[in-house]
């Protein structure tokens, strides 16, 4: 089997509570270590992130570990900000034929690299970007609802991809060929976006490259729920609207569904109940199919509360977007 060199890019900012789990999962990757390059950009962290990274690397036997390179990001390139500014500098150091992006609060599966690479082995298409699958860690109903939401959206993205309809990038689980990255001029040419993953994904597709959406347990990374839920969602909505992502249409419809149902209820309470019942049934059918494939059957019991969650919390997300507050992410205002 051919093992091309793969560069894994990680942007880290104040991740002392998260990054050790990522590093341990990267250590257990089954891909040959001599064909891996792990690039970590420390984005001016003020906590213990840096010490944790260096201590972890020092504890690994040199002959058993991949190439680690850690950079403290101080300068700004091409007026980029935040994560995009980190990734552009890591990409300058990347030597791999493929660039694999993930986040510091993620754990990756053992066969992640080789399985993501397999989506580029299409003799009939020039694949430039592949999006993986991500599960939100969950210990209670609110986190479980987020986990279901991600899996349902990613299933939709997979169905869209099967019909050659692009959707969005995903910075915690995305692989691009170095050729495609260079062809679009990298982040320097793309420019700043609060959703830098979608910007890169779209630029590669617009350049004529094909894309793939993976939906397989072997590429399923696990991410922690965001500590600031509405900050994350405001960024997503703002990014979706500014980039005109096709996914913003169902998102806006979902956000407006609750007030519409309440308005209808003034005239007939039966109609909203019928709609909710039908929605619950559809979610149960989808959940049964998706959870079984990914061995996440325990999420099925949360389907009823998830059905209500989508009406209430998407209304709150859209409301949060329209509030005159600054968009904040990782402690920075945008």
MILUM-798621 format. One record per residue (C-alpha): x, y, z. Coordinates in Angstrom, 2 decimals, always signed. Example, Ala and Ser with C-alpha at 12.3 -4.5 7.8 and 13.67 -1.06 7.14 Angstrom:
<bakols>
> east;north;up
> +12.30;-4.50;+7.80
> +13.67;-1.06;+7.14
</bakols>
This chain:
<bakols>
> east;north;up
> +0.00;+0.00;+0.00
> +1.17;+3.51;-0.83
> +1.51;+5.80;+2.19
> +1.68;+9.44;+1.10
> +2.97;+11.98;+3.60
> +0.05;+13.58;+5.47
> +0.28;+16.86;+7.41
> -2.18;+17.27;+10.29
> -2.89;+20.93;+11.10
> -4.17;+21.99;+14.53
> -4.89;+25.53;+15.69
> -4.85;+25.82;+19.50
> -5.82;+28.79;+21.64
> -6.21;+28.34;+25.42
> -6.91;+24.62;+25.13
> -5.34;+23.29;+28.34
> -8.54;+21.39;+29.17
> -8.75;+19.74;+25.76
> -5.52;+19.28;+23.88
> -4.14;+16.31;+25.81
> -7.06;+14.14;+24.67
> -6.33;+15.11;+21.07
> -2.62;+14.36;+21.43
> -3.31;+10.92;+22.92
> -5.67;+10.07;+20.05
> -3.10;+11.23;+17.48
> -0.51;+9.03;+19.18
> -2.68;+5.95;+18.59
> -3.25;+6.53;+14.87
> -2.60;+3.37;+12.86
> -1.10;+5.31;+9.92
> +2.69;+4.82;+9.70
> +4.30;+7.43;+11.96
> +7.11;+8.13;+9.48
> +4.48;+9.33;+7.00
> +2.84;+11.79;+9.40
> +3.67;+15.41;+10.15
> +1.74;+17.01;+13.02
> +1.76;+20.82;+13.00
> +0.36;+22.67;+16.01
> -0.12;+26.43;+16.00
> -0.25;+27.91;+19.51
> -2.36;+31.00;+18.93
> -1.06;+33.21;+21.76
> -2.46;+30.98;+24.50
> -2.31;+32.47;+27.99
> -2.96;+29.22;+29.88
> -1.00;+25.98;+30.15
> -1.55;+24.84;+26.55
> +2.09;+25.24;+25.53
> +3.52;+23.31;+28.51
> +1.08;+20.45;+28.00
> +2.06;+20.10;+24.34
> +5.81;+20.11;+24.96
> +5.58;+17.76;+27.94
> +3.52;+15.29;+25.92
> +5.96;+15.30;+23.00
> +8.95;+14.89;+25.31
> +7.40;+11.76;+26.84
> +7.09;+9.99;+23.47
> +9.99;+7.76;+22.33
> +11.60;+9.42;+19.31
> +11.57;+6.26;+17.21
> +7.83;+5.72;+17.82
> +6.41;+9.15;+17.24
> +5.52;+11.14;+14.12
> +7.16;+14.47;+13.35
> +5.77;+17.13;+15.69
> +6.29;+20.81;+15.01
> +4.91;+23.47;+17.35
> +4.73;+27.14;+16.40
> +3.88;+30.13;+18.55
> +1.79;+32.33;+16.27
> +2.75;+35.98;+16.69
> +2.63;+37.58;+13.26
> -0.35;+38.25;+10.99
> -0.34;+37.08;+7.38
> -2.40;+38.72;+4.61
> -4.65;+40.54;+7.12
> -6.02;+37.19;+8.30
> -7.31;+36.80;+11.84
> -7.95;+34.03;+14.33
> -7.87;+30.44;+13.14
> -7.36;+31.33;+9.48
> -4.17;+33.21;+10.41
> -2.89;+30.16;+12.30
> -3.70;+27.71;+9.53
> -2.10;+29.76;+6.78
> +1.18;+29.73;+8.70
> +0.97;+26.02;+9.42
> +0.25;+25.37;+5.74
> +3.53;+27.14;+4.88
> +5.33;+24.46;+6.93
> +3.29;+21.52;+5.67
> +5.22;+19.07;+3.51
> +2.48;+16.49;+3.04
> +0.66;+15.59;-0.16
> -2.52;+15.99;+1.88
> -3.51;+18.43;+4.62
> -5.77;+17.10;+7.36
> -7.50;+19.66;+9.57
> -8.83;+19.10;+13.06
> -9.39;+21.07;+16.28
> -7.75;+20.96;+19.70
> -10.98;+19.81;+21.42
> -11.35;+16.73;+19.21
> -10.38;+13.07;+19.50
> -9.69;+11.21;+16.27
> -10.33;+7.51;+15.47
> -7.48;+5.05;+14.96
> -7.90;+4.58;+11.18
> -8.79;+8.21;+10.54
> -5.92;+9.07;+8.16
> -6.05;+6.08;+5.83
> -9.83;+6.14;+5.68
> -9.94;+9.85;+4.79
> -7.27;+9.22;+2.14
> -9.40;+6.49;+0.57
> -11.91;+9.10;-0.63
> -9.25;+10.60;-2.89
> -8.64;+7.29;-4.72
> -11.23;+7.93;-7.41
> -9.86;+7.38;-10.90
> -12.82;+9.13;-12.51
> -12.74;+12.34;-10.46
> -10.12;+14.77;-9.22
> -11.11;+15.00;-5.56
> -9.74;+18.07;-3.81
> -11.57;+18.03;-0.47
> -13.26;+15.47;+1.77
> -15.38;+16.22;+4.83
> -15.44;+13.70;+7.65
> -17.96;+12.88;+10.36
> -18.10;+14.33;+13.88
> -19.96;+13.28;+17.01
> -20.56;+15.62;+19.94
> -19.66;+14.06;+23.30
> -22.81;+13.77;+25.36
> -23.64;+12.98;+28.96
> -27.05;+14.68;+29.31
> -30.03;+15.70;+27.16
> -28.71;+19.05;+25.92
> -25.43;+17.59;+24.70
> -27.28;+14.59;+23.23
> -29.51;+16.96;+21.26
> -26.42;+18.63;+19.82
> -24.99;+15.22;+18.94
> -28.19;+14.24;+17.11
> -28.31;+17.60;+15.36
> -24.75;+17.18;+14.03
> -25.40;+13.64;+12.82
> -28.66;+14.61;+11.10
> -27.01;+17.57;+9.35
> -24.03;+15.49;+8.29
> -26.38;+12.84;+6.93
> -28.10;+15.56;+4.90
> -24.70;+16.75;+3.66
> -23.86;+13.19;+2.60
> -27.11;+12.90;+0.63
> -26.44;+16.25;-1.02
> -22.90;+15.20;-1.92
> -24.24;+12.03;-3.55
> -26.16;+14.32;-5.90
> -23.08;+16.52;-6.44
> -24.51;+19.37;-4.36
> -21.82;+20.99;-2.16
> -22.80;+22.06;+1.35
> -20.12;+23.25;+3.75
> -16.66;+22.57;+5.11
> -15.93;+21.35;+8.62
> -12.69;+22.49;+10.21
> -12.55;+19.76;+12.85
> -12.52;+16.95;+10.28
> -11.53;+17.92;+6.76
> -8.83;+16.75;+4.35
> -7.66;+18.63;+1.25
> -4.99;+17.73;-1.25
> -1.93;+19.98;-1.13
> -2.38;+20.41;-4.87
> -5.90;+21.81;-4.42
> -4.80;+24.07;-1.55
> -2.01;+25.56;-3.64
> -4.27;+25.84;-6.70
> -6.61;+28.23;-4.86
> -3.69;+30.25;-3.50
> -4.19;+29.13;+0.09
> -5.75;+31.28;+2.77
> -3.70;+34.27;+1.58
> -5.73;+34.37;-1.63
> -9.04;+33.27;-0.10
> -8.97;+36.00;+2.55
> -10.46;+36.19;+6.00
> -13.74;+34.51;+6.88
> -15.21;+33.75;+10.30
> -15.98;+30.31;+8.82
> -12.56;+29.65;+7.32
> -13.33;+25.94;+6.74
> -16.25;+26.70;+4.44
> -14.22;+29.38;+2.63
> -11.50;+26.85;+1.78
> -14.01;+24.14;+0.87
> -15.88;+26.47;-1.49
> -12.71;+27.85;-3.08
> -11.47;+24.34;-3.92
> -14.81;+23.32;-5.46
> -15.05;+26.61;-7.38
> -11.61;+25.84;-8.80
> -13.04;+22.72;-10.44
> -12.09;+20.04;-7.94
> -14.54;+17.35;-6.89
> -15.57;+16.79;-3.27
> -16.61;+13.92;-1.03
> -18.68;+13.66;+2.14
> -17.70;+10.73;+4.34
> -20.28;+9.05;+6.56
> -18.46;+6.18;+8.18
> -17.63;+5.30;+11.78
> -13.94;+4.96;+10.91
> -13.71;+8.70;+10.12
> -15.90;+9.82;+13.03
> -14.07;+12.22;+15.30
> -15.48;+13.16;+18.70
> -15.69;+16.78;+19.83
> -16.57;+18.34;+23.15
> -19.71;+20.50;+23.34
> -18.87;+24.20;+23.07
> -18.49;+25.99;+26.41
> -20.34;+28.95;+24.92
> -23.19;+27.49;+22.87
> -24.67;+30.75;+21.55
> -21.25;+32.19;+20.67
> -20.65;+29.17;+18.45
> -24.10;+29.34;+16.89
> -23.92;+33.09;+16.26
> -20.66;+32.51;+14.39
> -22.24;+29.73;+12.34
> -25.29;+31.81;+11.39
> -23.15;+34.87;+10.61
> -20.81;+32.76;+8.50
> -23.65;+31.02;+6.68
> -25.32;+34.29;+5.79
> -22.11;+36.08;+4.76
> -20.97;+33.19;+2.55
> -24.47;+32.34;+1.28
> -24.09;+28.69;+2.19
> -26.98;+26.56;+0.97
> -27.43;+25.23;+4.52
> -28.46;+28.66;+5.80
> -31.85;+28.24;+4.08
> -33.07;+25.26;+6.19
> -31.44;+26.90;+9.23
> -33.49;+30.09;+8.82
> -36.65;+28.08;+8.18
> -36.02;+26.08;+11.37
> -35.39;+29.27;+13.30
> -38.71;+30.77;+12.23
> -40.74;+27.58;+12.74
> -41.52;+28.16;+16.43
> -43.18;+31.58;+16.09
> -45.08;+30.33;+13.02
> -46.42;+27.32;+14.96
> -47.42;+29.55;+17.88
> -49.25;+31.88;+15.49
> -51.10;+28.95;+13.91
> -52.02;+27.68;+17.38
> -54.11;+30.81;+17.97
> -56.43;+29.62;+15.23
> -56.14;+25.83;+15.62
> -54.09;+23.96;+18.22
> -54.50;+20.69;+16.30
> -52.38;+21.74;+13.32
> -49.17;+22.41;+15.37
> -49.67;+19.10;+17.17
> -50.00;+17.27;+13.86
> -46.85;+18.97;+12.56
> -44.91;+18.11;+15.73
> -46.15;+14.52;+15.58
> -45.10;+14.14;+11.96
> -41.73;+15.73;+12.74
> -41.21;+13.31;+15.64
> -42.03;+10.33;+13.43
> -39.61;+11.46;+10.72
> -36.87;+12.02;+13.31
> -37.41;+8.55;+14.75
> -37.11;+6.94;+11.32
> -33.96;+8.94;+10.52
> -32.50;+8.28;+13.94
> -33.07;+4.53;+13.71
> -31.19;+4.43;+10.40
> -28.32;+6.77;+11.31
> -27.66;+5.64;+14.88
> -27.60;+1.98;+13.89
> -24.99;+2.58;+11.19
> -22.74;+4.54;+13.56
> -23.36;+2.38;+16.67
> -24.94;+5.30;+18.53
> -28.24;+3.62;+19.41
> -28.22;+5.19;+22.90
> -29.12;+8.53;+21.29
> -32.49;+7.20;+20.13
> -34.17;+7.83;+23.49
> -33.45;+11.55;+23.12
> -35.37;+11.91;+19.84
> -38.55;+13.38;+21.48
> -36.66;+16.09;+23.37
> -34.48;+16.71;+20.29
> -37.62;+17.38;+18.26
> -38.59;+20.17;+20.68
> -34.97;+21.35;+20.99
> -34.78;+22.15;+17.29
> -37.81;+24.46;+17.45
> -36.84;+26.26;+20.65
> -33.07;+26.56;+20.33
> -32.97;+27.43;+16.65
> -35.39;+30.25;+17.34
> -33.06;+31.39;+20.13
> -30.05;+31.09;+17.83
> -31.60;+33.27;+15.14
> -32.67;+35.75;+17.82
> -29.13;+35.76;+19.22
> -27.74;+36.47;+15.77
> -29.91;+39.56;+15.37
> -29.08;+40.97;+18.81
> -26.62;+43.92;+18.60
> -23.81;+42.06;+20.37
> -20.27;+41.49;+19.14
> -19.45;+38.17;+17.56
> -16.95;+36.54;+19.95
> -14.95;+33.38;+19.35
> -12.05;+31.99;+21.41
> -12.00;+35.21;+23.42
> -11.66;+37.48;+20.36
> -14.25;+39.86;+18.98
> -15.02;+39.98;+15.25
</bakols>
